Amino acid sequence: MIKYYLDFEKPIEDLELKIEEMRRISDGKDVNLSGEVRKLEKKVRDLCTEIYSNLTPWQKTMLARHPDRPYTLDYISVMVEDFMELFGDRRYADDKSIVGGIGRIGGESVVVIGHQKGRGTKERIMRNFGQPHPEGYRKALRLMKLAEKCKKPVITFVDTPGAYPGLGAEERGQAEAIATNLQEMSALRTPIVSIVIGEGGSGGALALSVSDRLFMLEHSVYSVISPEGCAAILFRKNGDISQDEYSKAAEALKLTAQDLLNYRIIDDIIPEPTGGAHRDIKETADKITERIMSSLSELKIKTPSKLVEDRFKRLKKIGSLAKTNTD
């Protein structure tokens, strides 16, 4: 059973709780409710299909932040064989909001890096709620350089509300660390495949997503600012901001995977199980693995120079304008 339900999932919660109750009543008893359970299960499937195929951008944002949604280490545990985590930026400290190491995906030796939000209050504090400090980005860059030296592809999982904006992070060069990652990743002479698995927020996400192939899970989001931050700037007057204004901001930001594919900022969308990735992490991980392996088969045949050249061309196309005849 899913432990946490979002507001728009309330009808699903009611049915699933009823199914659980029926199973408990009939367990080991003479009462046979299997027929009723099957009917309710079908009703849940139909309801899930209806609800999740018509989500608003704000609802997708909530789903991307779902507390049960798989994080980087969850995918690593399912997808990556012989994973060995590496620590530290060799300058200041080890930032636990970014994890990374070496392992094998589909038999291919790779370097895997990703944001990690943490579960439960204690771990979330330790992981700084997935908001990296400068040392986190420098650790990520160190691992990318290791991958380049060893001629291994880089796989990144993006899932952060944004880089940490605290005083200490700014004093240690937050903006410089992000900018350096953008510059170095654009010229890295090894394949880079990035997947937005949850929330891709601002430069904190961009610092791990300059890549040859950029994919998003179906219910993930990727934006220059959060809907809350956008609404605070645009709509705050003399009081609290309403849910309607959050929804309005999310719609205006065009932050869904479908929007970004339409604008050709990402390369493709990876489907999720009905109800979200947390409903079946194995199925989601298999689809991510399939997309990673197909991308690497295309990228590995390119020379390092060609790889960098094509990556630069891909980046230049983002945000390009086309002239139209207004006569």
N, C-alpha and C positions, 0 to 999 in steps of 0.2 A: 504493500500500500504506500502511496505517496504521503509523506508526513506533513506537507505544507501545500496549501491551496491558495492561489491568488483570488482576488475578488470575482473576476469573471469566470473562475472555475467552480463557483459555488454549486451550480446544478450538477456538475460531475461529482463533486464531493458528496452531495446528498445521496446520489445513486450508489456510489462505491461504498459508502458507509452502510447502506441498506443491504448490499450484496454481502459485505463482511458479517453483518448481523445474521443474515439467513444461513450462511455457512457455519457460523458458530452454533446456531440453534439446531441444525441438522447433523452436526458432527457427532458421530457415535450414537445417534438417537434413531428411533424408528421413523422419525419424520424425514421425508424425502422432498427437498425443495430444489433439486437440481434443475428441474424444468423452469421454475421461476427465476433461478439464478442465471440460466442461459439467456432468458429473455431480457433480463436487466443488463447483462453483459453486452448483448447486441445493442441495446438502447444506449449504453455508455459509449460504445464504438461510434455509433451514428452521431451522438451528441458531440463527441470529441472532434469528429470530422467537420461537423458544422461550425463549431466554435473556433477551432484553430485554423480553418481556412478563411476566416473573416476577421482576423485580428486587426485592430487599429495600430498605428505606429507606437502609441503609448503603451498599449497592451503588450506589444512585442518587446518593448523596453523592459517592462516588468518581467516578462518571461526570460529575457536574456540575463536578468539578475536573480532569477529564481534560486533560493538557497539550496535546493537539492540538485541544481544543474552541475554537471561534471566540470571539474577544473583541470588544469594542466596535468597535475600528478595523477588524477583519475585516468586520464587518457594514456598517460605513460605506462601505468600499471597494466593496462589492457593491450596496448599497441606495441610497446617497445620491449624487446628482449634484451637481457643482460645490461640493463641500464645502470650506469655508474654516474651518480651526481657529482658535480664539481662545484667548488665554493670559492667565493672571494674575488675581489677585483684587483688584488695585488697592490692596492694603493691605500685603501682606508678600512674597508670592512666587507662582510658578506651580507648582502641585502636579501632577506628571505622572501620578499615579495616577487622576486624573479628566481626561478629554478632552471637549472640546465645541466646537461651532461652528455655522455656518449652512450650509444646503444645501437640496436638494429631494428629496423622496420621492414617487414617483408623480406628479411635476409640482407637488406642494404644497410651498411654501416653509416650512421648519420650522427650529427650533433643536434640535440633537441633543446630548445629554450622556450620558456613561456612564463606568463604572469601566474601567480598563485594567490588567491584571495584568502583561503583558509576557512575551516568550518569550526563553529563554536566560538565563543567570545575569546577564549585564551589564544587559540591559534590565529584568529583574525587580527588580534592585536599584534601578535608576533609577526604576521605577514603584512602588517600595516594596511589591511583591507585591500591588498592587491595594488597599492599605490607605491611605485618604486621610488627610491632615493637615487641620487646620481651614481652611487656605487653599484646599484643594481644594473643600470644601463652599461656601466663600464665592465661589469662582470659579463654581461651578455656579449659585448663587443670582444672581450678577451676570448670567449668561447668561439665566436665567429671567426676570429683570426686563427684560432687553433684548427678549426675546420678547414679553412683555406690552406693552411700549411700542410695539413694531412690529406688534402684533396677529398674532403667529405662534404656532402650536401648539408645544408642548414634547414631545419624545420622549426618554425616558430608558432606558438599558440598565443593568440592575443586575447586578453580578458582583463581589462582594467578600467576603472572610472577615470583614470588620468594619473599623471605623475604627481607625486606628493608635493604640495605647494608650501611646505613649512619653511621656517626661517633657516634651520640648519641645512636643509636640502638646497636652498638658494645660495647659502654661503659656500657650500661645497661644489657649486657649479652645475645646478640642475639643467639650465638652458644649454650650457656648453656640452654637457654629456649627451643630451638628446640630439643636438645639432651634429655632434661628431658621429653618432650612430647613423644618422641619415646620410651623411657624406660617405662614411666608410662602407655602409651596406650597399650604396649605389654602385660602388666600385669593387665589391668583393668578387674575387675570381673563383667562385664556386656556386653551384645552384642554391637558390633560396626559395622555399615554399612556405607561405604564411597562411594560417587559418584563423579567422576570428571565431572563437568558440562561444563567446558570451557578449561582453560589453567592450567595445573598442572606443575608448575615450581620448580625444585630443592628441597632443604630441606624445603623451605617455604610451599610446597604442602605436602611433606612427613609428616610434623608435624601434619597434620590433617587426614592422610590416612593410618595409621597403624591400621588395622581392621580385622574383621572376614570375611567380604565380601567386595571386592573392584570392583566397576563397573565403566565403562566409557560410556558417551554418544557417539553416533556413530561418531560425528565430533569433539570430544575433543582430546586434546593432553596431554601427561604426560612424562616428560623428566628431566634428571639431569641438563640440561642447555638449554637455548633457541637457536634456529637456528642462530640468530644474534650473540649471545655470542660465540657459537661454531665456526662460520665462522670468527669472529674477532680473535680468537686464532689460527685457523688453516690456514686461507687464507689471512689475511691482510698483505700487503707488503708495498707499497709506495703510497697508495691512498685509496679511498672508496671501500667498498665491493659491489659487484654486486648482483642483484637478483638471478642470476644463482648460485652464491656461497651460498646464503641463502638456495636456493632449494637443492643444493648438501648437505649442512649440515643437513637439515631436513630429507633428505633421509637416511643419514648415522646414524642419531640418533635413528631411529626406534621408533618414538614417537607417532604414531597413535594408536588408539584403536585396530585396526586389528593386528598390529605388537605385541602389548603388550599381546593380547589374545593368539597369536601364541607362545609367549615366556612364557605363563602361569604366568604372573605377575599380571594380573587382572583375575577376575572370569567370567565376561561376558560383552557383549556390549549391551547397551540399545538403540534400534533404535530411530532415530529422524524423524520427518516429512520431506518429500522431500523439500530440500532447507534449512534445518537447524531448530534448536529448536525455533528460533525467529519467524518462520512462523506460528507456532501453539503451544503456551506455554501450553495450556490446555492438548493437546494430549501428549506432552512430559511429563508433570507433572503426568498424569495418568499412563504412562508407568513406571516412576520412582517409584511412589507409589506402583504399583503392584509388582515391584522387591523388594522394601523394605519390604513389608508385607510378601512376600513368604520367604525372607531371615530370618525375625524375627521368623516366624513359625518354622523354622528349628533350629534356635539358642536358642530360649527360653526354649526348652526342655532339654538343656544341663545344668549340674550343673556349678557353677562358676569355679570350679577347672578344669573341663573338657573343658570348654570354653577357658580358658587361655592355657591349654595344646595343644588343637587343633590349636589355633592361633599361638602358638610358632612353631608348626610343619609346619604350612602353610608358615610362614615367612622363616623358614630354607630352604624350597624347592626353594625359589627364588634364581636364579643364580647358582643352583647346576649343576655340570658337570657329564656327563656320560662317562665312559670309552668305547672306541671303539677299535675293533681289526684292527690294521694297517697292519697286515701280508698279 
